[in-house]
Amino acid sequence: MSTPTYHNVHNSFKLDGFHLNREDLCRVAYSFIKEGEDFEKPVGSFILDWFDDRPYLEMPTSGTTGKSKNIRLDKQAMVNSALATGDFFDLAPGDKVLQCLPVKYIAGKMMLVRGFILGLDMDLVAPNSTPLHKNETEYDFVAMVPLQAQQSIKQLKQVKKMIIGGAKLHEKLEKQLLKSQTIAYETYGMTETITHIAAKRIGEKAFTVLPNVTISYDDNNCLVIHAPRISDEVIRTNDIVELVNENQFIFLGRFDNVVNSGGIKLIPEQIEAKLSGKIEQRFILSGKPDQTLGEKLVLIIEGEKQPIDEAVFESLDKYEKPKEVLFVPKFKETENGKIIRKDTLALVLQQK
């Protein structure tokens, strides 16, 4: 059986209850752009871009760890990514799915591509924080960001399988998802990998890579991704991992977040995991310039300044305990809710 191309639309594909082929989709796209709701206009633009003569798309990276930049993604590689997702999550033609992600970003674009290529029966809704509000439809597969999942906990009985990505999952949400009947996965990926290349069932430690992906790590223990059907080049990341085998890894933290305090290298994400559930507000750990240590570990909490009970640090090792607790009214974050650590630290330092 030959691999579908980006010119194809599966004959089982439906959008909002209607069977649509390529020509139909282009007509719908023009309608969305001309008279659609605000969230439908970028959907229309994407559909026209997808079916134009170019073999690639240009799109922005998330901007979490640096300035957002435009990169080119091969359309056939996006098709291959959709097929790998279909295999991994056992999606079949006619499966009912909900597209509730902003199409500005790769995750929203890829939900549409999965629909076209895998022949999914797709409902399109506004990408707000409550995508299942006043919606009683039962879905086979849904992709959400953590905020949407959190706000949809009571409706998750309508969802058989869901993937969550785009930002960190908090312990409270993980516990709620474990109690739900939904089979939920956290995904790992980025724009450069055409959304996720790995996923882990909620409650598990290790991510498992999708079909046709293998992994290794470099001298800094940062993940290296080999995905020939998605990228001609090996993708080198700044994510520090522990390799379980060539198909599984445990995410530890980002290399660019590491705090070197007096020669001791500390991974903020690992310490944050130990503090998870012990501080009500959102918080991060970061490195603040220090004359003696080079950098000192600081805890930054979102919200009004208040006393912190020293007992919250009991689970930490000697070097993991923050040397200072700082407060900031609002974290700096990307449009899709990822905290931008360096900008947040800069904001805190400006207050001093």
N, C-alpha and C positions, 0 to 999 in steps of 0.2 A: 504494500500500500504506500503510495507516494505521500510525501510530507506536504501539507497544505501550504500555500503561499499567502502573502498579505493581500493578494488580489481576490482571494476567496472569501465568501461568506457562507458558512454552513447552512444547509437548507432547513435545519431545525431552529435556527436563531430567531428569537422573538424579542421585540422591544415594546414594553408596556402592552403586551397582549397581541401584538401584530407581527406576523411573519414579514420580514423585510430582507430583500436582497441588496446587492451593492447599489443599484440605481435608486431603489426606494430609500436607502439610507442617505444618499446624497440629497434627495428631495427633502427628507426630514431635516437634514443638516441646514439647508437653506432656510427652512421654516423656523428652526430654532434660532438661527442668527438674526433673522428679520423680526420675528414676533414672539420668540420664546421668553421664558422667565430668565432671570439673571443667571441661574445655575445651568440653564440649557444652552446659553450662547457659546460658552467654551466647549461644550459637548459637540455642537454643530461645527465649530472650527476644527476640532480634532478629527471628526469624521472626514471632513474635506481634505485635511492634511494626510490622513491615513490612505485615502484612495487616490491621491495625486500621483504624478509620474515619478516623483523622487523615491529612491530606495531607502531613504533615511528620514528620521524626524530630529528636530532640534528641540531641546528642552532644558530647563534650569535644574541644577543640583539643589539640594535642600538648604545649603548655607548654614548647617549646624556648626561646623568646625572651621569655617572660613567664609569668605565672600562667595555667594552663589554665582555659578558660572554656567554658561550654555554649553552643552555637549551634544554630539550627534550619536543617535542610536539607530542601528540597522533594523529596518522593519522586519526582515526575515528572522533576525535574532529575537525580536519581540514575539513573533509567532512561535519560535522554538521555546521561549520562556513560558508562553501560555500552554503549550503542549506538556511541558514538564510539570507545571502546576496541576493540569488535568490528571496526569498519571499519579502524582504524589497524593492528591486528595481524592482520587477516584471519582472525578466528575464525568458525567455522561450527558450526551445530547438530550435536551429537554429538561435538564435539572433547573429548578426554580432558584434564581439568584437575585440579590438586591445590590444595586450599585448606588452607594451613598457617600462615595469619596470625591473630593474635588478633582476635576479632570485637569486642573493646572499641573498637578504633580503626577509622577510616574505611576503611582498605585492606582489612581483613578483611571488613567489611560489604559492600564493593563487589564482592569476589570472589563472594560469595553472590548479590548482585543480578545480576551478569553471568551467573551460572549460570541463574537464573530466566528472565531476559529473552532470552538468546542461545541457550538450550537446550543447555547444556554438560553433559557427563557428568563429574560432580564426585566426587572422593574427599575426604573430610574427615579430617584427622589433627590430632593435638595440635600447637599452635604452639610447638614446642621448637626447639633449635638444630640438630637433625639430622632434618629432616622426611622424608628419603628412606631413613632407616636401616631395613634389612630390608624394603625395598619395591622390587620389581623391575618394577613397572608402567612402561610407556612413556607419557609425557605430551606432549600437544601444546602446553600452555601452563601455566606456573607463575609465581606471584608470590612473591618472598622479600625479606627484609631482608638486608643484606650479611653478617651473621654466619651466617645459614642457607646462603647461597650459598657462603661460604667452607668451611663444614663439609660441603657436599654436592658439592664439586668432583669427587670420584671417581665419583659417581653421575650426573653431568650428561649422560652419553651417553644417559640415559633421557629427556632433556628436549629437545624440538625448539626451543622458544622460551620465554624467560623475561624477566620484568621485575623490576628490583631497585630498591627505594626505601626511604624511612624514615630513612636515615642516609647519611653520606658513604661513597663507595667508595674504598678504599685502592689505591694503585698496584699492590701485589702481587696483589690480587684481580683487578684489571683485566687484568693480564698473564696470569693463569691462565685467565680467561674468554675471552681472545682465542685461547688455544691449544685451547680446548674446541670440540666440534662444535656446541654449543648457540648459537643466535642470541640474544644477551643484550642487553638494553636497560637503561639507567639512566633512571628517571622523575623528572619534576619536578612537584610539586604540594603541596597542603596540604589540611587539612580543609575550609577555606572554598571550595576549588575542586573539592570532591568527589573526592578523590584526584588522580591525575595529569591535567594538561592538556597535557603535552608529554613527549617521550621522545627519547633519542639512543642510537644503536647504540654499544656499548662500543668505544672507540677513536676515536670521532668527537668533535669539539669542540662542535658546536652542537646544541641541542635543537630539535626540530621539533614544532610544536603539533598537537594532534588536530583532526579535522574540526570546523568551525563555531566555531573559536577564532581570534582575531587578537590581536596584541600591539602595544604602543607603550611609551614610557617617559616619566617625568616629569622635572622640572627637576633632580632628584638622580640621574638615570640609573637610577631604580628601575623595575622591570617593572610595566606596567599591563596587565591581562588583560581582554579583551573576549570574553565567552562567554555570549551571550544565552540559549542553551538550558540553561545551568547556573545562571546568576545574572542576575537582573534588573538588578543594579547592576554597574558596572565594579569589578573587584577590583584594589585598589592594594596592592602588596607593598613590602617593604623590601629586596628583592633587587636589587643593582646588576648590570646586564647590559650587554652589547654587542649591539645589534640588527644581525642580518645582513640580514633583510628582515622583512616583516610576519608571516612564518610561522616564522622561526628566530631564536634568540638564544643567546648564550654567557653562562653564569652566571659572574660575577666574585666576588661575595661579598655579605654582608649589610651594609646601611647602618648598622645599629646596632652592628656589630662594628668599624667604621672607627676607626683610631687616629690622632688628630691630634697629631703629635709636632713641636712647634716650628713649626707651620704647614704641615708636610708631611703630607698625608693618605695613610695606608697601609691597604691592604686585606689583613687577615690571611690570608684564604683563598688569595690569589694568592701570598703568600710561602710559605705552607704547601705549596703545589703544587711550588714550587722545591725545598723540603727533603724532599719525599716520597721515601721509600726510603733516606734518608741517616741517619735516626734510627730505631733498632729499636722503641723504645717508642712508645705513642701520645703525641701532643703537639699543642698549640695555641699560637697567638700571641695576645697580648692587650695592652691598654694599661693601664699602672700609673700612678696619679697621680704627677706629678713637679713640683717647685717651679719648675724652670727651663724645661722643655719643655711643661708642661701635662700631657702624658701621655708616657710612654716605652714603647717596644715591648719586651715581655718574652716569652721562650719558656718555656712551662710544659710540663714533661715528667711523665708518669705513672710513678710507681715510686720506687725508692730513689735517693737523691742519688749522683751519680757524675760523674767528669770528662767534659767534652765536647770532642772534637777540633775545634779551630777550622776545620779543613779543610771541615767540613760546611757552613760559611757562604760558601764561595768563590763559589758561583753567585749570591749576593745582591748587590744594589746597595748603595751606601754607607748609604743611609737605611733599608734593609730589614734590616740586621743587628741582631739583638736586643741591647739594652743590658744585659740581665741574663738569666740562666738560672735558673729556679725549678723546684722539684720538689714534687709532691703525691702521696701514696700512692694515691689513687683519684679519678678525675674524677667530678664530679657529672653525672648523666645522667638522661634520661627513662626510663620503663619500656621503651620500644622502642629504647634504645641511642643516642639522640642526645645529644651532649655539651652541657651547659648552661654556656656560656662564663662568663657573669657570676657564677654561683654557684661555679664552679671557681676563678675569680680571687679571689673573696671568701674562699674556703677557704684559698688560698695566702697572702693578706694577713693572715689571722688567725694564721698560723703564725709570722709575723715577730716 
